[in-house]
Amino acid sequence: MVRRGIAFHARNGNSSGRAAVSFAYGNPGDVVLVGDWDGNGTLGVRRDAGGVPPNPGDAVNCPDFAMQEQAQEWFNRYHPYYGDVAGLDVDGDLIACETLS
């Protein structure tokens, strides 16, 4: 079986070739688990208790933060899911609001 994101592609055998079956399972960011919990091998997921945060959009600007560390924390929370939606990383180096001290 091959996993690409939440898409699974299974083939009965160890040779290369097209998948016999393809399906989606879980949400992006889930950790997929395989186990035998009831006598049959099945898939399960472990999901972050907080889940995916809602998209904040362009809700903040650098002057909204007292320190760069606060801006970076905000950026790190939302960037993995939505990119730089607030435009805090003007030069694309993954450091938010570099002009704040």
N, CA and C of each residue as an Amber inpcrd file, in Angstrom:
protein
   303
   0.8490000  -1.1670000   0.0000000   0.0000000   0.0000000   0.0000000
   0.8960000   1.2320000   0.0000000   0.4580000   2.2530000  -0.7130000
   1.1430000   3.5380000  -0.7570000   0.1740000   4.5830000  -0.2500000
   0.7020000   5.4810000   0.5910000  -0.1140000   6.5830000   1.1000000
   0.4310000   7.8860000   0.5550000  -0.4580000   8.7060000  -0.0040000
  -0.1120000  10.0510000  -0.4610000  -1.1350000  10.9920000   0.1460000
  -0.7450000  11.6750000   1.2140000  -1.6920000  12.5150000   1.9410000
  -2.7400000  11.6320000   2.5940000  -4.0070000  11.8360000   2.2550000
  -5.0630000  10.9850000   2.8050000  -5.5250000   9.9440000   1.7910000
  -4.8370000   9.8760000   0.6330000  -5.1740000   8.8840000  -0.3920000
  -4.3160000   7.6410000  -0.2080000  -4.9620000   6.4810000  -0.2220000
  -4.2870000   5.1940000  -0.1100000  -4.4710000   4.4340000  -1.4100000
  -3.4100000   3.7850000  -1.8670000  -3.4340000   3.0210000  -3.1080000
  -2.9060000   1.6230000  -2.7770000  -3.7550000   0.6170000  -2.9150000
  -3.3880000  -0.7480000  -2.5150000  -3.3180000  -1.6680000  -3.7340000
  -2.4070000  -2.5980000  -3.6500000  -2.2170000  -3.6070000  -4.6950000
  -1.9830000  -4.9400000  -4.0040000  -2.5760000  -5.9910000  -4.5020000
  -2.3910000  -7.3300000  -3.9400000  -1.1360000  -7.9430000  -4.5370000
  -0.0140000  -7.7230000  -3.8890000   1.2530000  -8.2520000  -4.3650000
   2.3610000  -7.2510000  -4.1470000   3.5850000  -7.7010000  -4.3770000
   4.7470000  -6.8470000  -4.1430000   5.3340000  -6.2700000  -5.4210000
   4.7080000  -6.5100000  -6.5530000   5.2360000  -5.9950000  -7.8020000
   4.7320000  -4.5670000  -8.0350000   5.4030000  -3.8800000  -8.9400000
   4.9550000  -2.5320000  -9.2650000   3.7760000  -2.6040000 -10.2240000
   3.0730000  -1.5130000 -10.3220000   1.9340000  -1.4640000 -11.2320000
   0.8190000  -0.6370000 -10.6450000  -0.2960000  -0.6040000 -11.3480000
  -1.4450000   0.1820000 -10.9180000  -2.0620000  -0.4230000  -9.6670000
  -2.6200000   0.4410000  -8.8440000  -3.2940000  -0.0110000  -7.6240000
  -4.5770000  -0.7450000  -7.9840000  -4.8880000  -1.7730000  -7.2150000
  -6.1430000  -2.4990000  -7.4030000  -7.3040000  -1.7090000  -6.8150000
  -7.0110000  -0.9630000  -5.7650000  -8.0460000  -0.1550000  -5.1160000
  -7.4050000   1.1160000  -4.5690000  -8.1240000   2.2290000  -4.6510000
  -7.6800000   3.5040000  -4.0940000  -8.8150000   4.0810000  -3.2700000
  -8.4640000   4.7060000  -2.1470000  -9.4880000   5.3060000  -1.2950000
  -8.8640000   6.3940000  -0.4440000  -9.7070000   7.2670000   0.0680000
  -9.2710000   8.3300000   0.9850000  -9.6900000   7.9370000   2.3920000
  -8.8500000   8.3060000   3.3680000  -9.1620000   7.9680000   4.7520000
  -8.6060000   9.0430000   5.6650000  -9.4210000   9.5670000   6.5370000
  -8.9820000  10.5490000   7.5230000  -8.9430000  11.9600000   6.9600000
  -8.3230000  12.8310000   7.7270000  -8.1630000  14.2350000   7.3700000
  -6.6790000  14.5490000   7.2230000  -6.3300000  15.5800000   6.4520000
  -4.9210000  15.9690000   6.4020000  -4.4260000  16.2500000   7.8230000
  -3.2500000  15.7720000   8.1470000  -2.6990000  15.9650000   9.4830000
  -2.9540000  14.8100000  10.4300000  -3.8740000  13.9050000  10.0920000
  -4.1230000  12.7350000  10.9310000  -2.9290000  11.7940000  10.8870000
  -2.7010000  11.0840000  11.9830000  -1.7350000   9.9980000  12.0060000
  -2.5360000   8.7200000  11.8180000  -2.2430000   7.9920000  10.7490000
  -2.9930000   6.7730000  10.4520000  -2.3780000   5.6070000  11.2180000
  -3.2310000   4.8220000  11.8440000  -2.8200000   3.6500000  12.6060000
  -3.4120000   2.4140000  11.9480000  -2.6800000   1.3240000  11.9760000
  -3.1810000   0.0500000  11.4750000  -3.1310000  -0.9170000  12.6430000
  -4.2270000  -1.6180000  12.8780000  -4.2480000  -2.5400000  14.0090000
  -5.3290000  -3.5800000  13.8610000  -5.3120000  -4.5010000  14.8020000
  -6.2950000  -5.5840000  14.8450000  -7.0390000  -5.4340000  16.1590000
  -8.0290000  -4.5380000  16.1880000  -8.7380000  -4.2300000  17.4190000
  -9.9480000  -5.1190000  17.6480000 -10.4330000  -5.7730000  16.5960000
 -11.6450000  -6.5890000  16.7280000 -11.5460000  -7.9230000  15.9970000
 -10.3340000  -8.4010000  15.7440000 -10.1560000  -9.6540000  15.0140000
  -9.9320000  -9.4540000  13.5290000 -10.0430000  -8.2210000  13.0620000
  -9.8050000  -7.8940000  11.6520000  -8.8500000  -6.7110000  11.5800000
  -7.9210000  -6.7590000  10.6550000  -7.0200000  -5.6290000  10.4650000
  -7.7950000  -4.4410000   9.9200000  -7.6880000  -3.3090000  10.5970000
  -8.4160000  -2.1200000  10.1730000  -7.5560000  -0.8820000  10.3510000
  -7.9780000   0.1990000   9.7100000  -7.3140000   1.4860000   9.8540000
  -8.0010000   2.2980000  10.9390000  -7.2410000   3.1460000  11.5710000
  -7.7640000   4.1120000  12.5260000  -6.9330000   5.3690000  12.4070000
  -7.3420000   6.4390000  13.0790000  -6.5660000   7.6700000  13.0450000
  -6.4020000   8.2310000  14.4510000  -5.3000000   8.9430000  14.6300000
  -5.1090000   9.7490000  15.8340000  -5.0810000  11.1870000  15.3510000
  -5.9030000  11.9840000  15.9660000  -6.0700000  13.3730000  15.5360000
  -5.6680000  14.2820000  16.6840000  -5.0170000  15.3860000  16.3580000
  -4.6680000  16.3870000  17.3650000  -5.9400000  16.7760000  18.1040000
  -5.8760000  16.8020000  19.4190000  -7.0630000  17.1160000  20.2250000
  -7.6580000  18.4600000  19.8480000  -6.8130000  19.4000000  19.4550000
  -7.3120000  20.7060000  19.0700000  -7.8260000  20.7510000  17.6430000
  -7.4220000  19.7800000  16.8290000  -7.8390000  19.7600000  15.4360000
  -7.2230000  20.8890000  14.6440000  -7.6810000  21.0360000  13.4520000
  -7.2090000  22.1090000  12.5830000  -7.8860000  23.4010000  13.0080000
  -7.1040000  24.4400000  13.2690000  -7.7320000  25.7030000  13.6800000
  -8.5000000  26.3120000  12.5120000  -9.5420000  27.0620000  12.7970000
 -10.2450000  27.7290000  11.7080000  -9.3360000  28.7660000  11.0510000
  -9.5420000  28.9790000   9.7710000  -8.7280000  29.9420000   9.0290000
  -8.9800000  31.3460000   9.5820000  -7.9330000  32.0020000  10.1120000
  -8.1270000  33.3400000  10.6800000  -8.1710000  34.4420000   9.6260000
  -7.7910000  34.1080000   8.4060000  -7.7460000  35.1310000   7.3640000
  -6.7120000  36.1910000   7.6950000  -6.9140000  37.3630000   7.1840000
  -5.9870000  38.4760000   7.3930000  -6.4120000  39.2550000   8.6330000
  -6.4400000  38.5590000   9.7800000  -6.9960000  39.1260000  11.0100000
  -6.0040000  39.9700000  11.8030000  -4.7090000  39.8210000  11.5370000
  -3.7060000  40.5430000  12.3160000  -2.6580000  41.1510000  11.3940000
  -1.9490000  42.1160000  11.9340000  -0.8020000  42.7350000  11.2700000
   0.3240000  42.8040000  12.2940000   1.5390000  43.0080000  11.8450000
   2.6800000  43.0400000  12.7600000   2.5020000  44.0240000  13.9220000
   1.9670000  45.2180000  13.7300000   1.7990000  46.1350000  14.8560000
   0.8310000  45.6260000  15.9350000   0.0680000  44.5790000  15.6360000
  -0.8480000  44.0080000  16.6290000  -0.1160000  43.2100000  17.7100000
   1.1630000  42.9270000  17.5000000   1.9440000  42.1350000  18.4490000
   2.9530000  43.0190000  19.1690000   3.1180000  42.7710000  20.4680000
   4.0800000  43.5430000  21.2530000   5.5150000  43.0970000  20.9830000
   5.6930000  41.8040000  20.6780000   7.0340000  41.2500000  20.4630000
   7.0270000  40.3120000  19.2640000   8.1820000  40.1480000  18.6310000
   8.3140000  39.2600000  17.4800000   7.9420000  37.8390000  17.8500000
   8.2700000  37.4160000  19.0630000   7.9760000  36.0480000  19.4990000
   6.4720000  35.7630000  19.4700000   5.6630000  36.7570000  19.8190000
   4.2100000  36.5900000  19.7780000   3.7220000  36.4300000  18.3370000
   4.2770000  37.2440000  17.4510000   3.9150000  37.1380000  16.0350000
   4.3380000  35.7900000  15.4800000   5.5210000  35.3190000  15.8840000
   6.0250000  34.0340000  15.3990000   5.1370000  32.8900000  15.8760000
   4.6890000  32.9620000  17.1220000   3.7970000  31.9330000  17.6620000
   2.4950000  31.8800000  16.8550000   1.9210000  33.0360000  16.5610000
   0.6990000  33.1070000  15.7620000   0.9570000  32.5240000  14.3770000
   2.0470000  32.9410000  13.7540000   2.4330000  32.4710000  12.4230000
   2.6040000  30.9560000  12.4130000   3.3220000  30.4230000  13.4000000
   3.5700000  28.9760000  13.4640000   2.2890000  28.1760000  13.6610000
   1.3170000  28.7490000  14.3220000   0.0350000  28.0600000  14.5450000
  -0.7520000  27.9030000  13.2500000  -0.7950000  28.9400000  12.4220000
  -1.6600000  28.9250000  11.2380000  -0.9460000  28.6020000   9.9240000
   0.3430000  28.8830000   9.8310000   1.0720000  28.6780000   8.5740000
   0.9980000  27.2450000   8.0430000   1.1260000  26.1950000   8.8770000
   1.0710000  24.8360000   8.3150000  -0.2450000  24.5110000   7.6070000
  -1.3050000  25.1620000   7.9890000  -2.6220000  24.8670000   7.4210000
  -3.0110000  25.8260000   6.3020000  -2.6540000  27.1070000   6.4260000
  -3.1800000  28.1250000   5.5140000  -2.1140000  28.9840000   4.8450000
  -0.8470000  28.7430000   5.1460000   0.1880000  29.6070000   4.6100000
   0.2140000  30.9370000   5.3690000   0.8330000  31.9130000   4.7840000
   0.9760000  33.2200000   5.4410000  -0.2450000  34.0900000   5.1290000
  -1.3960000  33.7100000   5.6730000  -2.6560000  34.3910000   5.3440000
  -2.6840000  35.8420000   5.8060000  -1.9210000  36.1900000   6.8210000
  -1.9240000  37.5680000   7.3280000  -0.7750000  38.4040000   6.7790000
   0.0950000  37.7960000   5.9790000   1.2050000  38.5540000   5.4020000
   2.2320000  38.9930000   6.4190000   2.5100000  38.1520000   7.4120000
   3.4740000  38.5040000   8.4590000   4.9160000  38.2200000   8.0550000
   5.1190000  37.4040000   7.0230000   6.4620000  37.0150000   6.5770000
   6.7140000  37.6370000   5.2000000   7.1230000  38.8860000   5.1930000
   7.2150000  39.6340000   3.9370000   8.3020000  39.1210000   2.9890000
   9.3620000  38.4840000   3.5270000  10.4400000  38.0250000   2.6520000
  10.4630000  36.5150000   2.4510000   9.4640000  35.8010000   2.9830000
   9.3400000  34.3630000   2.7300000  10.3500000  33.4780000   3.4290000
  10.9760000  33.9670000   4.5060000  11.9820000  33.1570000   5.2080000
  11.4210000  32.4330000   6.4380000  10.0870000  32.4300000   6.5880000
   9.3740000  31.7770000   7.6980000   9.6120000  32.4500000   9.0470000
  10.0770000  33.6920000   9.0280000  10.2250000  34.4690000  10.2520000
   9.2230000  35.6180000  10.1680000   8.2980000  35.6450000  11.1080000
   7.2180000  36.6350000  11.1000000   7.6800000  37.9370000  11.7380000
   7.2340000  39.0230000  11.1720000   7.4020000  40.3590000  11.7570000
   8.8250000  40.6170000  12.2480000   9.7680000  40.4720000  11.3610000
  11.1850000  40.6180000  11.7320000  11.5490000  41.9840000  12.2710000
  10.7520000  42.9920000  11.9780000  11.0780000  44.3450000  12.4360000
  10.6990000  44.5810000  13.8940000   9.9160000  43.6610000  14.4750000
   9.5720000  43.7980000  15.9030000  10.7460000  43.3550000  16.7590000
  10.9220000  43.9950000  17.8940000  12.0310000  43.5860000  18.7950000
  11.4950000  42.9090000  20.0160000
